[in-house]
Amino acid sequence: MKIEMVSSQQFNSRTNLMVKSIIIFFLVIILFALTNAISGLVYERSQNKNKIGNEIASSWGQEQTITGPIIAIPYHKMDQKGINSINGFLYIMPDQLNISGQMDPEIRSRGIYQALLYKSSLNFKSTFNIKNKIESKVSSEILDYNKATVIIGISDLTGIRNPIMLHCNESQISLVSGTSGSDVLSSGVSGYLPSLDQKDSIDIHFSIDLNGYQSLSCIPVGKNTNINLKSSWSSPSFYGQFLPQKREISDKGFNADWQVLEQNRIFNSVFYDFESKIGSSGIGVRLIEPVDSYLKNERNIKYALLIICLCFMCYFFIEIFFKIRIHPIQYFLIGAALTIFYLLILSMSEHIGFNLSYFISSAVTIFIIVYYSHSFLKRIRIALIISGILSLLFGYIFIILQLEDYALIAGSIGLFIILAIIMMVTRKINYYDYEAEKISNEIKEI
């Protein structure tokens, strides 16, 4: 009779363990769905920030791309049948183009969101060998030198702070909005060049004071183009077809130099309007925010499933080792606290930064979980063990978030160590009967 009772207890023990495992599994799924909802909220807030940034930039100046200077000379010729007249532009690029500029960052706020803007001051010096280039390209076309213009492409004219005065040899030229009917550049300023047919070469120089948003790029239209950009912003990101040949980045800012040759580009120094492919050869720099709280929140929440699973595993083994029954509702409330932890970080990081938000949120989450656990575990030693485990887990995740370049290897090693510890601690557990000791004693009494 006693043997039958013990066998029944063994069966009930195994059944309870299986049922508890299934319930915990479904609780993890529910909590994971909640963390995904918070992840969606992170994305929504990030998009709101970008939207506000674009709204501010629309009145300040968007991301800027500068092209030029380019000389455009109208031409016309007869078609092969000699019946219809074909009209267009001949474009001449500078032989030498030197660009130097300074980017001064400026932060503008709207509500809790900030936009990273800049003020730039750019100097352009260029030399054109007009006669040689025209002779090498023109055959039957008739050029209208009296309507020759110089064009400077500026992607967003809203950002121009001061009038642009262009100097051509001894002459000063006022520029107006528009590209004089040219299809090569969609937006910019232009002005008429005086007596172009009487010059073999010309020198053009001018300055631009330009507002922009985050990035500034230039098209290297010169046969030989040298670009130098400086800024006090210490977190630049260089992009485009060509990276800087030299760059210096420090806490005081950056200094970058580019050199682009005609052989590096995909367009010629002189071409007709139907041959243009200028827009695909830009180079530039983007001012990036070194600490993006939304990006860190996005990375942090990816570890939510790991934290929840390890925490539940901890309580599950406490049940087995200390013979304490923990109700599924208590599991759920502990998991809910871990889920709200990520919401706390998101909401506070918009005001006080991510790192401080993480410290405060983890501290209050550990406190409430340990305090609640002590109420039903009734043992201060177990509560302290839980506190230590949670502190190690949150600290481990925080370190991974700081190690952007080495996050994968640090995470892999950390997970392997955690798995090894779990295997060592639980190696003697009889999962078919986690009340084995109690049942064994009952068998001895038979």
C-alpha positions as CSV (number, residue, x, y, z in Angstrom):
1,M,0.0,0.0,0.0
2,K,2.8,2.4,0.9
3,I,4.7,1.4,-2.3
4,E,1.6,2.3,-4.3
5,M,1.3,5.7,-2.5
6,V,5.0,6.4,-3.1
7,S,4.6,5.6,-6.8
8,S,1.6,7.9,-7.0
9,Q,3.6,10.7,-5.4
10,Q,6.3,10.1,-7.9
11,F,3.8,10.4,-10.8
12,N,2.3,13.5,-9.3
13,S,5.7,15.1,-8.9
14,R,6.6,14.4,-12.5
15,T,3.2,15.7,-13.7
16,N,3.5,18.9,-11.6
17,L,7.0,19.6,-12.9
18,M,5.8,19.2,-16.5
19,V,2.7,21.3,-16.0
20,K,4.8,24.0,-14.3
21,S,7.3,24.0,-17.1
22,I,4.5,24.4,-19.7
23,I,2.9,27.2,-17.8
24,I,6.3,29.0,-17.5
25,F,6.8,28.5,-21.2
26,F,3.5,30.2,-22.1
27,L,4.2,33.0,-19.6
28,V,7.6,33.7,-21.4
29,I,5.7,33.9,-24.7
30,I,3.2,36.4,-23.3
31,L,6.0,38.5,-21.8
32,F,8.0,38.4,-25.0
33,A,5.0,39.7,-26.9
34,L,4.9,42.6,-24.4
35,T,8.5,43.4,-24.9
36,N,8.0,43.4,-28.6
37,A,5.3,46.0,-28.1
38,I,7.8,48.1,-26.2
39,S,10.3,47.6,-29.0
40,G,7.6,49.0,-31.4
41,L,7.3,52.0,-29.1
42,V,11.0,52.6,-29.3
43,Y,10.8,52.6,-33.1
44,E,7.9,55.0,-33.0
45,R,9.7,57.4,-30.7
46,S,12.8,57.2,-32.9
47,Q,10.7,58.0,-35.9
48,N,9.1,61.0,-34.1
49,K,12.6,62.3,-33.4
50,N,13.5,62.0,-37.1
51,K,10.3,63.7,-38.1
52,I,10.9,66.6,-35.8
53,G,14.4,66.9,-37.1
54,N,13.2,67.1,-40.7
55,E,10.6,69.7,-39.7
56,I,13.3,71.9,-38.1
57,A,15.6,71.3,-41.0
58,S,12.9,72.4,-43.5
59,S,13.1,75.9,-42.1
60,W,16.9,75.8,-41.5
61,G,18.4,73.8,-44.3
62,Q,18.3,70.1,-45.2
63,E,21.2,67.8,-45.9
64,Q,23.3,69.8,-48.4
65,T,25.1,68.8,-51.6
66,I,27.2,71.4,-53.4
67,T,28.2,71.0,-57.1
68,G,30.3,73.4,-59.0
69,P,31.2,75.8,-60.2
70,I,30.3,74.6,-63.7
71,I,30.3,76.8,-66.9
72,A,27.3,76.2,-69.2
73,I,27.4,77.5,-72.8
74,P,24.3,77.2,-74.9
75,Y,24.7,75.7,-78.4
76,H,22.6,74.8,-81.4
77,K,23.2,72.7,-84.4
78,M,21.3,71.2,-87.3
79,D,20.4,67.5,-87.2
80,Q,21.9,65.1,-89.7
81,K,19.2,65.9,-92.3
82,G,19.8,69.6,-91.9
83,I,16.2,70.3,-91.2
84,N,15.7,70.7,-87.4
85,S,17.7,72.7,-85.0
86,I,19.0,70.9,-81.8
87,N,19.6,73.1,-78.8
88,G,21.4,72.3,-75.5
89,F,24.2,73.1,-73.2
90,L,27.9,72.4,-73.3
91,Y,29.3,72.0,-69.7
92,I,32.9,72.8,-68.8
93,M,34.4,71.6,-65.5
94,P,37.3,73.4,-63.8
95,D,40.8,72.1,-64.3
96,Q,41.7,72.9,-60.7
97,L,39.1,73.1,-57.8
98,N,40.1,73.8,-54.2
99,I,37.4,73.7,-51.5
100,S,38.0,74.5,-47.9
101,G,35.3,74.7,-45.2
102,Q,34.3,74.9,-41.6
103,M,31.2,73.2,-40.1
104,D,30.0,74.5,-36.8
105,P,27.4,72.2,-35.2
106,E,24.3,73.7,-33.6
107,I,21.6,71.9,-31.5
108,R,18.0,73.0,-31.9
109,S,15.2,71.5,-29.7
110,R,11.5,71.1,-30.1
111,G,9.9,69.5,-27.0
112,I,12.0,66.6,-25.8
113,Y,13.5,66.1,-29.2
114,Q,16.7,67.6,-30.6
115,A,18.0,68.1,-34.1
116,L,21.7,68.2,-35.0
117,L,22.2,71.2,-37.4
118,Y,25.3,73.0,-38.6
119,K,26.5,76.3,-40.0
120,S,29.1,76.0,-42.7
121,S,31.4,78.5,-44.3
122,L,32.9,77.2,-47.6
123,N,35.5,78.8,-49.9
124,F,35.8,77.7,-53.6
125,K,38.8,78.5,-55.9
126,S,38.8,77.2,-59.4
127,T,40.6,77.6,-62.7
128,F,39.1,76.9,-66.2
129,N,41.1,76.3,-69.4
130,I,38.3,77.3,-71.7
131,K,39.9,77.4,-75.1
132,N,41.5,73.9,-75.0
133,K,38.4,72.2,-73.8
134,I,36.1,73.7,-76.3
135,E,38.5,72.9,-79.2
136,S,38.7,69.3,-78.0
137,K,34.9,68.8,-77.8
138,V,33.1,71.1,-80.3
139,S,32.8,70.1,-83.9
140,S,29.7,71.4,-85.8
141,E,27.9,73.0,-82.8
142,I,27.5,76.8,-82.7
143,L,28.2,78.2,-79.2
144,D,26.4,81.3,-77.9
145,Y,29.2,82.8,-75.7
146,N,27.0,85.8,-74.9
147,K,24.7,83.6,-72.9
148,A,27.3,81.6,-71.1
149,T,26.6,81.1,-67.4
150,V,28.3,79.8,-64.3
151,I,26.2,77.4,-62.2
152,I,26.6,76.3,-58.6
153,G,24.4,73.4,-57.5
154,I,23.0,73.7,-54.0
155,S,20.5,71.0,-53.0
156,D,18.5,73.2,-50.6
157,L,18.5,77.0,-51.2
158,T,16.8,77.6,-47.8
159,G,20.1,77.2,-46.1
160,I,21.9,80.1,-47.8
161,R,22.7,82.6,-45.1
162,N,24.3,85.5,-47.1
163,P,24.3,86.6,-50.7
164,I,26.8,84.7,-52.8
165,M,29.2,87.0,-54.7
166,L,31.2,85.3,-57.4
167,H,34.5,86.7,-58.6
168,C,35.6,85.9,-62.2
169,N,39.1,87.3,-62.9
170,E,38.6,91.0,-62.4
171,S,34.8,91.0,-62.5
172,Q,32.3,90.5,-59.8
173,I,29.1,88.6,-60.7
174,S,25.8,88.5,-58.8
175,L,24.1,85.2,-58.7
176,V,20.4,84.5,-58.7
177,S,18.4,81.4,-57.9
178,G,17.9,78.9,-60.7
179,T,20.2,77.0,-63.0
180,S,19.4,79.0,-66.2
181,G,17.5,76.2,-67.8
182,S,20.1,73.5,-67.2
183,D,18.9,69.9,-66.6
184,V,22.2,68.8,-65.1
185,L,21.5,70.4,-61.7
186,S,18.0,70.6,-60.3
187,S,18.6,73.3,-57.8
188,G,21.2,76.0,-57.4
189,V,22.3,79.6,-58.3
190,S,23.7,81.0,-61.5
191,G,25.0,84.1,-63.2
192,Y,26.1,85.3,-66.7
193,L,29.8,85.3,-67.5
194,P,31.2,88.4,-69.3
195,S,33.1,88.1,-72.6
196,L,33.8,84.4,-72.3
197,D,34.9,84.1,-76.0
198,Q,37.8,86.5,-75.4
199,K,39.5,84.5,-72.7
200,D,41.7,81.4,-72.9
201,S,41.3,80.7,-69.2
202,I,39.5,82.2,-66.2
203,D,39.7,82.0,-62.4
204,I,36.5,81.8,-60.4
205,H,36.3,82.0,-56.6
206,F,33.5,82.6,-54.2
207,S,32.4,81.9,-50.6
208,I,29.1,80.2,-49.4
209,D,27.7,80.5,-45.9
210,L,25.3,77.6,-45.7
211,N,23.0,76.1,-43.1
212,G,22.4,72.3,-43.2
213,Y,21.1,69.3,-41.3
214,Q,23.5,66.5,-40.3
215,S,25.4,66.0,-43.6
216,L,27.4,68.1,-46.1
217,S,28.7,66.7,-49.4
218,C,30.5,68.1,-52.4
219,I,30.7,66.8,-56.0
220,P,34.4,66.8,-57.2
221,V,33.9,68.4,-60.6
222,G,37.5,69.6,-61.0
223,K,40.0,67.8,-63.1
224,N,41.9,67.8,-59.9
225,T,39.8,68.5,-56.8
226,N,41.2,69.1,-53.3
227,I,38.7,69.4,-50.4
228,N,39.4,70.2,-46.8
229,L,36.6,70.2,-44.1
230,K,37.0,71.0,-40.4
231,S,34.6,70.9,-37.5
232,S,34.5,71.0,-33.7
233,W,32.2,68.0,-33.8
234,S,34.1,64.9,-32.6
235,S,31.8,62.2,-34.2
236,P,31.9,62.4,-38.0
237,S,31.0,59.7,-40.4
238,F,32.6,60.0,-43.9
239,Y,30.6,58.6,-46.8
240,G,30.4,58.8,-50.6
241,Q,32.4,57.4,-53.5
242,F,35.7,58.6,-52.0
243,L,36.9,58.5,-48.4
244,P,39.4,61.1,-47.1
245,Q,43.0,60.5,-47.8
246,K,43.9,62.1,-44.5
247,R,41.8,62.6,-41.4
248,E,42.3,63.6,-37.8
249,I,39.6,62.9,-35.3
250,S,39.9,63.9,-31.6
251,D,37.7,65.2,-28.8
252,K,38.2,68.7,-30.2
253,G,36.8,67.8,-33.6
254,F,37.9,66.5,-37.0
255,N,40.0,67.7,-40.0
256,A,39.7,65.7,-43.2
257,D,41.3,66.1,-46.7
258,W,40.2,64.6,-50.0
259,Q,41.9,64.6,-53.4
260,V,40.0,63.4,-56.4
261,L,41.4,63.1,-59.9
262,E,39.7,63.1,-63.3
263,Q,40.5,59.5,-63.7
264,N,38.6,58.7,-60.5
265,R,35.3,60.1,-61.8
266,I,32.7,58.7,-64.1
267,F,32.2,62.0,-66.0
268,N,34.4,64.0,-68.3
269,S,35.7,67.5,-67.8
270,V,33.6,68.8,-70.8
271,F,30.4,67.2,-71.9
272,Y,27.0,67.9,-73.4
273,D,23.8,67.8,-71.4
274,F,22.7,64.4,-72.6
275,E,26.0,62.9,-71.4
276,S,25.9,64.0,-67.7
277,K,26.2,61.6,-64.8
278,I,27.4,64.1,-62.2
279,G,25.1,63.2,-59.3
280,S,26.6,59.8,-58.5
281,S,30.1,61.0,-57.5
282,G,29.6,62.8,-54.2
283,I,31.8,62.8,-51.2
284,G,31.0,64.1,-47.8
285,V,30.7,63.9,-44.0
286,R,27.8,63.3,-41.7
287,L,27.7,64.6,-38.1
288,I,26.4,61.8,-36.0
289,E,25.2,61.7,-32.4
290,P,27.7,59.7,-30.4
291,V,25.0,58.6,-27.9
292,D,21.7,57.7,-29.5
293,S,19.4,56.7,-26.7
294,Y,16.9,55.1,-29.0
295,L,19.6,53.0,-30.7
296,K,20.7,51.8,-27.2
297,N,17.2,51.1,-26.2
298,E,16.7,49.1,-29.3
299,R,19.8,47.0,-28.6
300,N,18.9,46.6,-25.0
301,I,15.4,45.3,-25.6
302,K,16.8,42.5,-27.8
303,Y,18.1,40.9,-24.6
304,A,14.7,41.0,-22.9
305,L,14.0,37.3,-23.7
306,L,17.4,36.3,-22.3
307,I,16.8,38.2,-19.0
308,I,13.3,36.8,-18.6
309,C,14.3,33.2,-19.3
310,L,17.3,33.3,-17.0
311,C,15.3,34.9,-14.2
312,F,12.5,32.3,-14.5
313,M,15.1,29.6,-14.6
314,C,16.5,30.9,-11.4
315,Y,13.1,30.7,-9.6
316,F,12.4,27.3,-11.1
317,F,15.6,25.9,-9.6
318,I,14.8,27.6,-6.3
319,E,11.6,25.6,-6.3
320,I,13.5,22.4,-6.9
321,F,16.5,23.0,-4.5
322,F,14.5,24.6,-1.6
323,K,11.2,22.7,-2.0
324,I,9.3,26.0,-2.2
325,R,6.1,26.3,-4.3
326,I,5.9,29.4,-6.5
327,H,2.6,30.1,-8.1
328,P,2.4,31.0,-11.8
329,I,0.9,34.3,-11.0
330,Q,4.0,35.1,-9.0
331,Y,6.1,34.2,-12.0
332,F,4.0,36.5,-14.1
333,L,4.3,39.4,-11.8
334,I,8.1,39.0,-11.6
335,G,8.2,38.9,-15.4
336,A,5.9,41.9,-15.7
337,A,8.4,43.9,-13.5
338,L,11.2,42.8,-15.9
339,T,9.1,44.0,-18.9
340,I,8.3,47.4,-17.4
341,F,12.0,47.7,-16.7
342,Y,12.5,48.4,-20.5
343,L,9.7,50.9,-20.6
344,L,11.2,52.8,-17.6
345,I,14.5,53.0,-19.4
346,L,12.9,54.3,-22.6
347,S,10.8,57.0,-20.9
348,M,13.7,58.2,-18.7
349,S,16.4,58.1,-21.3
350,E,14.6,60.8,-23.3
351,H,15.3,63.2,-20.4
352,I,18.4,62.1,-18.5
353,G,20.3,59.9,-20.9
354,F,20.5,56.1,-21.4
355,N,23.3,55.2,-18.9
356,L,21.7,56.9,-15.9
357,S,18.3,55.6,-16.9
358,Y,19.6,52.1,-17.0
359,F,21.2,52.4,-13.5
360,I,18.0,53.8,-11.9
361,S,15.6,51.4,-13.7
362,S,17.7,48.3,-12.9
363,A,18.0,49.4,-9.2
364,V,14.3,49.9,-8.7
365,T,13.5,46.7,-10.6
366,I,15.8,44.6,-8.6
367,F,14.5,46.1,-5.4
368,I,10.8,45.5,-6.2
369,I,11.5,41.9,-7.4
370,V,13.6,41.0,-4.3
371,Y,11.1,42.6,-1.9
372,Y,8.2,40.8,-3.5
373,S,10.1,37.5,-3.7
374,H,11.0,37.7,0.0
375,S,7.3,37.9,0.9
376,F,6.6,34.4,-0.4
377,L,10.1,32.8,-0.1
378,K,10.3,33.7,3.6
379,R,14.1,33.4,3.5
380,I,16.4,36.4,3.4
381,R,19.3,34.2,2.1
382,I,17.4,33.3,-1.0
383,A,16.3,36.9,-1.6
384,L,19.9,38.0,-1.4
385,I,20.9,35.3,-3.9
386,I,18.2,36.5,-6.3
387,S,19.4,40.1,-5.8
388,G,23.0,39.1,-6.7
389,I,21.9,37.1,-9.8
390,L,19.8,40.0,-11.1
391,S,22.6,42.5,-10.5
392,L,25.0,40.3,-12.4
393,L,22.6,39.9,-15.3
394,F,21.8,43.6,-15.6
395,G,25.5,44.5,-15.3
396,Y,26.4,41.9,-17.9
397,I,23.9,43.4,-20.4
398,F,25.1,46.9,-19.6
399,I,28.7,46.0,-20.4
400,I,27.6,44.4,-23.7
401,L,25.7,47.6,-24.7
402,Q,28.9,49.7,-24.1
403,L,31.1,47.3,-26.2
404,E,29.7,48.0,-29.6
405,D,32.6,46.5,-31.6
406,Y,33.1,43.5,-29.3
407,A,29.5,43.0,-28.2
408,L,29.1,39.7,-30.1
409,I,32.2,38.0,-28.7
410,A,31.5,39.4,-25.2
411,G,27.9,38.1,-25.4
412,S,28.9,34.7,-26.7
413,I,31.5,34.2,-23.9
414,G,29.1,35.4,-21.3
415,L,26.3,33.1,-22.4
416,F,28.7,30.1,-22.5
417,I,29.8,30.9,-18.9
418,I,26.2,31.2,-17.8
419,L,25.3,27.9,-19.4
420,A,28.3,26.2,-17.8
421,I,27.3,27.5,-14.4
422,I,23.7,26.3,-14.8
423,M,25.0,22.8,-15.9
424,M,27.3,22.6,-12.9
425,V,24.8,23.7,-10.4
426,T,22.0,21.4,-11.7
427,R,24.0,18.4,-12.6
428,K,22.7,16.3,-9.7
429,I,19.0,17.1,-10.1
430,N,16.7,14.2,-10.9
431,Y,14.2,16.0,-13.1
432,Y,11.9,12.9,-13.1
433,D,11.5,13.3,-9.4
434,Y,12.6,16.6,-7.9
435,E,11.2,15.4,-4.5
436,A,13.4,12.3,-4.7
437,E,14.8,12.7,-1.2
438,K,11.4,12.9,0.4
439,I,10.1,9.8,-1.5
440,S,13.3,7.9,-0.8
441,N,12.8,8.4,2.9
442,E,9.3,7.1,2.6
443,I,10.5,4.0,0.8
444,K,12.9,3.3,3.6
445,E,10.1,3.3,6.1
446,I,8.2,0.5,4.3
